[in-house]
Amino acid sequence: MQPQTWEHIEAEKMSNLITRQMLNGKESTVARIFLARGAVVPRHAHVNEQFSWVLSGALKFTFDDGEVTVGAGEFLLIPPNVPHAAVALEDTWDVDFFAPRREDWIRKDDAYLRK
């Protein structure tokens, strides 16, 4: 067990507007994501419970039953298997926590983010 800093975690360019860093434990994934203004995370769903914590900026999430904007310092819990999409209303730093861990991200089987 050693402390980590984001500065030492590989940054993966997902698209021209989205960059992701992630750490995986045995049962969970934590990721720091930069979304430039206008970045879109297309509609998708996953078996993982997701906490999204917006550090700076703002994300507008769209669900089947409506929209919610999450601003700096706010958290959002997305239950498993709930379809959702997001758009960055401004340059945004976000930390996402998933349980169980994101096996699709580990396998790089996340084409919906790589556009």
DRENTORKOL-3810 file (N, C-alpha, C; in nm, 4 decimals):
REM DRENTORKOL-3810
@n.u->0.0856; n.v->-0.1175; n.w->0.0000; ca.u->0.0000; ca.v->0.0000; ca.w->0.0000; c.u->0.0896; c.v->0.1231; c.w->0.0000
@n.u->0.0741; n.v->0.2012; n.w->-0.1062; ca.u->0.1507; ca.v->0.3240; ca.w->-0.1215; c.u->0.0563; c.v->0.4365; c.w->-0.1635
@n.u->0.0799; n.v->0.5579; n.w->-0.1128; ca.u->-0.0019; ca.v->0.6716; ca.w->-0.1575; c.u->0.0195; c.v->0.6967; c.w->-0.3071
@n.u->-0.0825; n.v->0.7491; n.w->-0.3715; ca.u->-0.0781; ca.v->0.7831; ca.w->-0.5133; c.u->-0.1146; c.v->0.9298; c.w->-0.5320
@n.u->-0.0690; n.v->0.9870; n.w->-0.6410; ca.u->-0.1152; ca.v->1.1198; ca.w->-0.6824; c.u->-0.1582; c.v->1.1096; c.w->-0.8285
@n.u->-0.2538; n.v->1.1914; n.w->-0.8671; ca.u->-0.3008; ca.v->1.1889; ca.w->-1.0057; c.u->-0.1883; c.v->1.2244; c.w->-1.1021
@n.u->-0.0925; n.v->1.3041; n.w->-1.0576; ca.u->0.0170; ca.v->1.3446; ca.w->-1.1460; c.u->0.1001; c.v->1.2256; c.w->-1.1929
@n.u->0.0939; n.v->1.1142; n.w->-1.1212; ca.u->0.1710; ca.v->0.9954; ca.w->-1.1584; c.u->0.0866; c.v->0.8867; c.w->-1.2256
@n.u->-0.0391; n.v->0.9160; n.w->-1.2515; ca.u->-0.1286; ca.v->0.8210; ca.w->-1.3164; c.u->-0.1397; c.v->0.8565; c.w->-1.4644
@n.u->-0.1250; n.v->0.7570; n.w->-1.5494; ca.u->-0.1311; ca.v->0.7791; ca.w->-1.6937; c.u->-0.2616; c.v->0.8471; c.w->-1.7340
@n.u->-0.2498; n.v->0.9490; n.w->-1.8189; ca.u->-0.3672; ca.v->1.0176; ca.w->-1.8748; c.u->-0.3962; c.v->0.9579; c.w->-2.0123
@n.u->-0.5177; n.v->0.9097; n.w->-2.0296; ca.u->-0.5592; ca.v->0.8462; ca.w->-2.1539; c.u->-0.6532; c.v->0.9402; c.w->-2.2290
@n.u->-0.6128; n.v->0.9811; n.w->-2.3488; ca.u->-0.6965; ca.v->1.0694; ca.w->-2.4300; c.u->-0.8051; c.v->0.9857; c.w->-2.4959
@n.u->-0.9290; n.v->1.0073; n.w->-2.4539; ca.u->-1.0415; ca.v->0.9312; ca.w->-2.5053; c.u->-1.0943; c.v->0.9905; c.w->-2.6360
@n.u->-1.0887; n.v->1.1239; n.w->-2.6457; ca.u->-1.1326; ca.v->1.1973; ca.w->-2.7643; c.u->-1.0623; c.v->1.3323; c.w->-2.7585
@n.u->-1.0952; n.v->1.4184; n.w->-2.8516; ca.u->-1.0364; ca.v->1.5529; ca.w->-2.8493; c.u->-1.0811; c.v->1.6330; c.w->-2.7282
@n.u->-1.1912; n.v->1.5917; n.w->-2.6628; ca.u->-1.2483; ca.v->1.6695; ca.w->-2.5531; c.u->-1.2482; c.v->1.5980; c.w->-2.4183
@n.u->-1.2105; n.v->1.4701; n.w->-2.4158; ca.u->-1.2175; ca.v->1.3924; ca.w->-2.2910; c.u->-1.0851; c.v->1.3216; c.w->-2.2650
@n.u->-1.0318; n.v->1.3407; n.w->-2.1437; ca.u->-0.9110; ca.v->1.2710; ca.w->-2.0989; c.u->-0.9421; c.v->1.2040; c.w->-1.9663
@n.u->-0.8934; n.v->1.0791; n.w->-1.9501; ca.u->-0.9266; ca.v->1.0014; ca.w->-1.8311; c.u->-0.8003; c.v->0.9442; c.w->-1.7666
@n.u->-0.8013; n.v->0.9449; n.w->-1.6343; ca.u->-0.7026; ca.v->0.8728; ca.w->-1.5548; c.u->-0.7818; c.v->0.7791; c.w->-1.4649
@n.u->-0.7289; n.v->0.6572; n.w->-1.4411; ca.u->-0.8046; ca.v->0.5668; ca.w->-1.3550; c.u->-0.7127; c.v->0.4764; c.w->-1.2749
@n.u->-0.7657; n.v->0.4372; n.w->-1.1608; ca.u->-0.7029; ca.v->0.3381; ca.w->-1.0741; c.u->-0.8060; c.v->0.2304; c.w->-1.0467
@n.u->-0.7608; n.v->0.1056; n.w->-1.0450; ca.u->-0.8504; ca.v->-0.0061; ca.w->-1.0218; c.u->-0.8047; c.v->-0.0864; c.w->-0.9017
@n.u->-0.8989; n.v->-0.1129; n.w->-0.8124; ca.u->-0.8754; ca.v->-0.2045; ca.w->-0.7029; c.u->-0.9355; c.v->-0.3382; c.w->-0.7390
@n.u->-0.9399; n.v->-0.4263; n.w->-0.6441; ca.u->-0.9975; ca.v->-0.5582; ca.w->-0.6686; c.u->-1.1474; c.v->-0.5497; c.w->-0.6948
@n.u->-1.2151; n.v->-0.4553; n.w->-0.6285; ca.u->-1.3618; ca.v->-0.4462; ca.w->-0.6360; c.u->-1.4152; c.v->-0.3121; c.w->-0.6864
@n.u->-1.3277; n.v->-0.2155; n.w->-0.7172; ca.u->-1.3766; ca.v->-0.0823; ca.w->-0.7526; c.u->-1.2812; c.v->-0.0120; c.w->-0.8481
@n.u->-1.3329; n.v->0.0927; n.w->-0.9105; ca.u->-1.2560; ca.v->0.1796; ca.w->-0.9995; c.u->-1.2805; c.v->0.3237; c.w->-0.9581
@n.u->-1.1741; n.v->0.4023; n.w->-0.9559; ca.u->-1.1872; ca.v->0.5466; ca.w->-0.9385; c.u->-1.1185; c.v->0.6117; c.w->-1.0584
@n.u->-1.1814; n.v->0.7157; n.w->-1.1131; ca.u->-1.1270; ca.v->0.7825; ca.w->-1.2311; c.u->-1.1393; c.v->0.9330; c.w->-1.2158
@n.u->-1.0361; n.v->1.0030; n.w->-1.2608; ca.u->-1.0422; ca.v->1.1486; ca.w->-1.2723; c.u->-1.0524; c.v->1.1776; c.w->-1.4207
@n.u->-1.1541; n.v->1.2541; n.w->-1.4561; ca.u->-1.1843; ca.v->1.2778; ca.w->-1.5973; c.u->-1.1908; c.v->1.4277; c.w->-1.6230
@n.u->-1.1218; n.v->1.4712; n.w->-1.7291; ca.u->-1.1347; ca.v->1.6089; ca.w->-1.7754; c.u->-1.2236; c.v->1.6080; c.w->-1.8980
@n.u->-1.3295; n.v->1.6900; n.w->-1.8933; ca.u->-1.4207; ca.v->1.7054; ca.w->-2.0062; c.u->-1.4201; c.v->1.8525; c.w->-2.0463
@n.u->-1.3704; n.v->1.8815; n.w->-2.1649; ca.u->-1.3721; ca.v->2.0191; ca.w->-2.2141; c.u->-1.5162; c.v->2.0598; c.w->-2.2437
@n.u->-1.5419; n.v->2.1895; n.w->-2.2354; ca.u->-1.6763; ca.v->2.2413; ca.w->-2.2632; c.u->-1.7285; c.v->2.1820; c.w->-2.3949
@n.u->-1.8503; n.v->2.1300; n.w->-2.3904; ca.u->-1.9120; ca.v->2.0709; ca.w->-2.5086; c.u->-1.8884; c.v->1.9215; c.w->-2.5241
@n.u->-1.8023; n.v->1.8639; n.w->-2.4416; ca.u->-1.7778; ca.v->1.7191; ca.w->-2.4489; c.u->-1.9072; c.v->1.6439; c.w->-2.4190
@n.u->-1.9301; n.v->1.5372; n.w->-2.4934; ca.u->-2.0506; ca.v->1.4568; ca.w->-2.4763; c.u->-2.0116; c.v->1.3141; c.w->-2.4395
@n.u->-2.0729; n.v->1.2642; n.w->-2.3331; ca.u->-2.0659; ca.v->1.1219; ca.w->-2.3000; c.u->-2.1980; c.v->1.0639; c.w->-2.3485
@n.u->-2.1944; n.v->0.9856; n.w->-2.4565; ca.u->-2.3195; ca.v->0.9346; ca.w->-2.5143; c.u->-2.3975; c.v->0.8463; c.w->-2.4170
@n.u->-2.5252; n.v->0.8326; n.w->-2.4454; ca.u->-2.6134; ca.v->0.7485; ca.w->-2.3637; c.u->-2.5556; c.v->0.6075; c.w->-2.3541
@n.u->-2.5531; n.v->0.5577; n.w->-2.2321; ca.u->-2.5026; ca.v->0.4233; ca.w->-2.2048; c.u->-2.5550; c.v->0.3796; c.w->-2.0686
@n.u->-2.5329; n.v->0.2559; n.w->-2.0355; ca.u->-2.5664; ca.v->0.2027; ca.w->-1.9033; c.u->-2.4614; c.v->0.0978; c.w->-1.8694
@n.u->-2.4467; n.v->0.0688; n.w->-1.7416; ca.u->-2.3497; ca.v->-0.0304; ca.w->-1.6968; c.u->-2.3981; c.v->-0.0925; c.w->-1.5668
@n.u->-2.3420; n.v->-0.2084; n.w->-1.5366; ca.u->-2.3820; ca.v->-0.2813; ca.w->-1.4166; c.u->-2.3272; c.v->-0.2188; c.w->-1.2897
@n.u->-2.2399; n.v->-0.1203; n.w->-1.3045; ca.u->-2.1722; ca.v->-0.0590; ca.w->-1.1912; c.u->-2.2540; c.v->0.0533; c.w->-1.1291
@n.u->-2.2545; n.v->0.0595; n.w->-0.9969; ca.u->-2.3031; ca.v->0.1777; ca.w->-0.9273; c.u->-2.1979; c.v->0.2863; c.w->-0.9490
@n.u->-2.2417; n.v->0.4099; n.w->-0.9713; ca.u->-2.1494; ca.v->0.5182; ca.w->-1.0035; c.u->-2.1762; c.v->0.6400; c.w->-0.9163
@n.u->-2.0714; n.v->0.6895; n.w->-0.8522; ca.u->-2.0753; ca.v->0.8204; ca.w->-0.7885; c.u->-1.9962; c.v->0.9151; c.w->-0.8772
@n.u->-2.0550; n.v->1.0263; n.w->-0.9186; ca.u->-1.9841; ca.v->1.1304; ca.w->-0.9919; c.u->-1.9718; c.v->1.2520; c.w->-0.9021
@n.u->-1.8505; n.v->1.2995; n.w->-0.8862; ca.u->-1.8199; ca.v->1.4156; ca.w->-0.8024; c.u->-1.7545; c.v->1.5202; c.w->-0.8916
@n.u->-1.8224; n.v->1.6293; n.w->-0.9146; ca.u->-1.7697; ca.v->1.7362; ca.w->-0.9988; c.u->-1.6810; c.v->1.8257; c.w->-0.9126
@n.u->-1.5524; n.v->1.8277; n.w->-0.9472; ca.u->-1.4563; ca.v->1.9107; ca.w->-0.8730; c.u->-1.4637; c.v->2.0563; c.w->-0.9172
@n.u->-1.4754; n.v->2.0768; n.w->-1.0485; ca.u->-1.4889; ca.v->2.2117; ca.w->-1.1040; c.u->-1.5660; c.v->2.2005; c.w->-1.2339
@n.u->-1.6348; n.v->2.3070; n.w->-1.2706; ca.u->-1.7148; ca.v->2.3053; ca.w->-1.3914; c.u->-1.8558; c.v->2.2570; c.w->-1.3638
@n.u->-1.9201; n.v->2.1998; n.w->-1.4661; ca.u->-2.0579; ca.v->2.1522; ca.w->-1.4528; c.u->-2.0875; c.v->2.0495; c.w->-1.5603
@n.u->-2.1591; n.v->1.9446; n.w->-1.5200; ca.u->-2.2050; ca.v->1.8410; ca.w->-1.6117; c.u->-2.3568; c.v->1.8348; c.w->-1.6074
@n.u->-2.4188; n.v->1.8269; n.w->-1.7250; ca.u->-2.5630; ca.v->1.8049; ca.w->-1.7333; c.u->-2.5846; c.v->1.6592; c.w->-1.7711
@n.u->-2.6473; n.v->1.5842; n.w->-1.6795; ca.u->-2.6788; ca.v->1.4440; ca.w->-1.7012; c.u->-2.8217; c.v->1.4331; c.w->-1.7522
@n.u->-2.8428; n.v->1.3438; n.w->-1.8487; ca.u->-2.9758; ca.v->1.3174; ca.w->-1.9017; c.u->-3.0127; c.v->1.1728; c.w->-1.8709
@n.u->-3.1316; n.v->1.1566; n.w->-1.8112; ca.u->-3.1867; ca.v->1.0258; ca.w->-1.7774; c.u->-3.3204; c.v->1.0115; c.w->-1.8488
@n.u->-3.3755; n.v->0.8921; n.w->-1.8492; ca.u->-3.5045; ca.v->0.8704; ca.w->-1.9146; c.u->-3.6141; c.v->0.9583; c.w->-1.8553
@n.u->-3.6018; n.v->0.9922; n.w->-1.7266; ca.u->-3.7061; ca.v->1.0710; ca.w->-1.6605; c.u->-3.6691; c.v->1.2170; c.w->-1.6384
@n.u->-3.5627; n.v->1.2650; n.w->-1.7036; ca.u->-3.5299; ca.v->1.4066; ca.w->-1.6912; c.u->-3.3804; c.v->1.4339; c.w->-1.6926
@n.u->-3.3470; n.v->1.5583; n.w->-1.6573; ca.u->-3.2083; ca.v->1.6042; ca.w->-1.6574; c.u->-3.1726; c.v->1.6589; c.w->-1.5204
@n.u->-3.0430; n.v->1.6532; n.w->-1.4895; ca.u->-2.9929; ca.v->1.7130; ca.w->-1.3662; c.u->-2.8544; c.v->1.7700; c.w->-1.3956
@n.u->-2.8320; n.v->1.8926; n.w->-1.3494; ca.u->-2.7011; ca.v->1.9555; ca.w->-1.3639; c.u->-2.6271; c.v->1.9435; c.w->-1.2319
@n.u->-2.5028; n.v->1.8975; n.w->-1.2404; ca.u->-2.4180; ca.v->1.8787; ca.w->-1.1232; c.u->-2.3028; c.v->1.9774; c.w->-1.1342
@n.u->-2.2920; n.v->2.0661; n.w->-1.0351; ca.u->-2.1892; ca.v->2.1691; ca.w->-1.0363; c.u->-2.0747; c.v->2.1372; c.w->-0.9430
@n.u->-1.9780; n.v->2.2269; n.w->-0.9408; ca.u->-1.8575; ca.v->2.2095; ca.w->-0.8607; c.u->-1.8915; c.v->2.1798; c.w->-0.7151
@n.u->-1.8307; n.v->2.0739; n.w->-0.6614; ca.u->-1.8521; ca.v->2.0345; ca.w->-0.5228; c.u->-1.9715; c.v->1.9440; c.w->-0.5005
@n.u->-2.0474; n.v->1.9153; n.w->-0.6047; ca.u->-2.1668; ca.v->1.8318; ca.w->-0.5900; c.u->-2.1402; c.v->1.6882; c.w->-0.6366
@n.u->-2.2148; n.v->1.5948; n.w->-0.5759; ca.u->-2.2087; ca.v->1.4522; ca.w->-0.6084; c.u->-2.3400; c.v->1.4088; c.w->-0.6718
@n.u->-2.3326; n.v->1.3034; n.w->-0.7503; ca.u->-2.4515; ca.v->1.2405; ca.w->-0.8060; c.u->-2.4308; c.v->1.0898; c.w->-0.7988
@n.u->-2.5301; n.v->1.0178; n.w->-0.7478; ca.u->-2.5277; ca.v->0.8720; ca.w->-0.7468; c.u->-2.6137; c.v->0.8215; c.w->-0.8609
@n.u->-2.5544; n.v->0.7386; n.w->-0.9464; ca.u->-2.6263; ca.v->0.6760; ca.w->-1.0562; c.u->-2.6342; c.v->0.5265; c.w->-1.0245
@n.u->-2.7551; n.v->0.4747; n.w->-1.0038; ca.u->-2.7693; ca.v->0.3326; ca.w->-0.9725; c.u->-2.7265; c.v->0.2433; c.w->-1.0899
@n.u->-2.6999; n.v->0.1160; n.w->-1.0631; ca.u->-2.6647; ca.v->0.0234; ca.w->-1.1709; c.u->-2.7747; c.v->0.0146; c.w->-1.2767
@n.u->-2.7321; n.v->-0.0046; n.w->-1.4009; ca.u->-2.8206; ca.v->-0.0313; ca.w->-1.5150; c.u->-2.9155; c.v->0.0825; c.w->-1.5505
@n.u->-2.8877; n.v->0.2041; n.w->-1.5069; ca.u->-2.9705; ca.v->0.3195; ca.w->-1.5409; c.u->-2.9082; c.v->0.3902; c.w->-1.6618
@n.u->-2.9781; n.v->0.3937; n.w->-1.7760; ca.u->-2.9244; ca.v->0.4630; ca.w->-1.8927; c.u->-2.9058; c.v->0.6121; c.w->-1.8641
@n.u->-2.7928; n.v->0.6661; n.w->-1.9101; ca.u->-2.7642; ca.v->0.8068; ca.w->-1.8887; c.u->-2.6656; c.v->0.8577; c.w->-1.9928
@n.u->-2.6650; n.v->0.9889; n.w->-2.0086; ca.u->-2.5708; ca.v->1.0593; ca.w->-2.0949; c.u->-2.5291; c.v->1.1845; c.w->-2.0199
@n.u->-2.4226; n.v->1.2493; n.w->-2.0673; ca.u->-2.3785; ca.v->1.3728; ca.w->-2.0017; c.u->-2.3162; c.v->1.4653; c.w->-2.1043
@n.u->-2.3227; n.v->1.5952; n.w->-2.0741; ca.u->-2.2550; ca.v->1.6959; ca.w->-2.1545; c.u->-2.1874; c.v->1.7940; c.w->-2.0591
@n.u->-2.0658; n.v->1.8347; n.w->-2.0954; ca.u->-1.9923; ca.v->1.9321; ca.w->-2.0147; c.u->-2.0392; c.v->2.0725; c.w->-2.0522
@n.u->-2.0988; n.v->2.1417; n.w->-1.9564; ca.u->-2.1480; ca.v->2.2779; ca.w->-1.9800; c.u->-2.0345; c.v->2.3786; c.w->-1.9785
@n.u->-1.9228; n.v->2.3405; n.w->-1.9190; ca.u->-1.7998; ca.v->2.4196; ca.w->-1.9177; c.u->-1.6851; c.v->2.3224; c.w->-1.8976
@n.u->-1.5616; n.v->2.3694; n.w->-1.9070; ca.u->-1.4489; ca.v->2.2811; ca.w->-1.8788; c.u->-1.4683; c.v->2.2222; c.w->-1.7396
@n.u->-1.4590; n.v->2.0902; n.w->-1.7282; ca.u->-1.4984; ca.v->2.0209; ca.w->-1.6049; c.u->-1.3961; c.v->1.9154; c.w->-1.5654
@n.u->-1.3628; n.v->1.9140; n.w->-1.4367; ca.u->-1.2881; ca.v->1.8045; ca.w->-1.3740; c.u->-1.3875; c.v->1.7266; c.w->-1.2893
@n.u->-1.3908; n.v->1.5963; n.w->-1.3101; ca.u->-1.4873; ca.v->1.5086; ca.w->-1.2450; c.u->-1.4138; c.v->1.3869; c.w->-1.1899
@n.u->-1.4531; n.v->1.3401; n.w->-1.0729; ca.u->-1.4033; ca.v->1.2136; ca.w->-1.0194; c.u->-1.5211; c.v->1.1178; c.w->-1.0130
@n.u->-1.5054; n.v->1.0024; n.w->-1.0775; ca.u->-1.6092; ca.v->0.8995; ca.w->-1.0767; c.u->-1.5590; c.v->0.7783; c.w->-0.9998
@n.u->-1.6456; n.v->0.7236; n.w->-0.9161; ca.u->-1.6159; ca.v->0.6024; ca.w->-0.8405; c.u->-1.7174; c.v->0.4968; c.w->-0.8808
@n.u->-1.6694; n.v->0.3771; n.w->-0.9129; ca.u->-1.7562; ca.v->0.2684; ca.w->-0.9582; c.u->-1.7347; c.v->0.1435; c.w->-0.8743
@n.u->-1.8430; n.v->0.0751; n.w->-0.8451; ca.u->-1.8371; ca.v->-0.0565; ca.w->-0.7826; c.u->-1.9465; c.v->-0.1414; c.w->-0.8453
@n.u->-1.9166; n.v->-0.2637; n.w->-0.8914; ca.u->-1.7820; ca.v->-0.3185; ca.w->-0.8995; c.u->-1.6968; c.v->-0.2425; c.w->-1.0002
@n.u->-1.5697; n.v->-0.2803; n.w->-1.0111; ca.u->-1.4787; ca.v->-0.2062; ca.w->-1.0978; c.u->-1.5203; c.v->-0.2159; c.w->-1.2441
@n.u->-1.4727; n.v->-0.1202; n.w->-1.3240; ca.u->-1.5107; ca.v->-0.1100; ca.w->-1.4651; c.u->-1.4262; c.v->-0.2021; c.w->-1.5519
@n.u->-1.4679; n.v->-0.3267; n.w->-1.5609; ca.u->-1.3944; ca.v->-0.4241; ca.w->-1.6420; c.u->-1.3891; c.v->-0.3820; c.w->-1.7886
@n.u->-1.4961; n.v->-0.3168; n.w->-1.8392; ca.u->-1.4951; ca.v->-0.2712; ca.w->-1.9787; c.u->-1.3867; c.v->-0.1668; c.w->-2.0015
@n.u->-1.3655; n.v->-0.0772; n.w->-1.9049; ca.u->-1.2595; ca.v->0.0227; ca.w->-1.9170; c.u->-1.1227; c.v->-0.0431; c.w->-1.9120
@n.u->-1.1062; n.v->-0.1396; n.w->-1.8254; ca.u->-0.9781; ca.v->-0.2095; ca.w->-1.8127; c.u->-0.9444; c.v->-0.2802; c.w->-1.9440
@n.u->-1.0439; n.v->-0.3412; n.w->-2.0076; ca.u->-1.0250; ca.v->-0.4103; ca.w->-2.1360; c.u->-1.0173; c.v->-0.3124; c.w->-2.2533
@n.u->-1.0441; n.v->-0.1849; n.w->-2.2268; ca.u->-1.0523; ca.v->-0.0816; ca.w->-2.3311; c.u->-1.1677; c.v->-0.1100; c.w->-2.4273
@n.u->-1.2742; n.v->-0.1675; n.w->-2.3715; ca.u->-1.3956; ca.v->-0.1991; ca.w->-2.4462; c.u->-1.5009; c.v->-0.0921; c.w->-2.4143
@n.u->-1.4621; n.v->0.0328; n.w->-2.4339; ca.u->-1.5456; ca.v->0.1481; ca.w->-2.3988; c.u->-1.5544; c.v->0.2443; c.w->-2.5174
@n.u->-1.5914; n.v->0.1899; n.w->-2.6327; ca.u->-1.5942; ca.v->0.2666; ca.w->-2.7565; c.u->-1.6840; c.v->0.3895; c.w->-2.7472
@n.u->-1.7875; n.v->0.3861; n.w->-2.6632; ca.u->-1.8779; ca.v->0.5003; ca.w->-2.6530; c.u->-1.8039; c.v->0.6257; c.w->-2.6055
@n.u->-1.6920; n.v->0.6112; n.w->-2.5357; ca.u->-1.6127; ca.v->0.7274; ca.w->-2.4922; c.u->-1.5030; c.v->0.7661; c.w->-2.5907
@n.u->-1.4705; n.v->0.6789; n.w->-2.6825; ca.u->-1.3561; ca.v->0.6975; ca.w->-2.7716; c.u->-1.3992; c.v->0.7505; c.w->-2.9077
@n.u->-1.4640; n.v->0.8657; n.w->-2.9094; ca.u->-1.5106; ca.v->0.9241; ca.w->-3.0351; c.u->-1.4571; c.v->1.0629; c.w->-3.0537
END
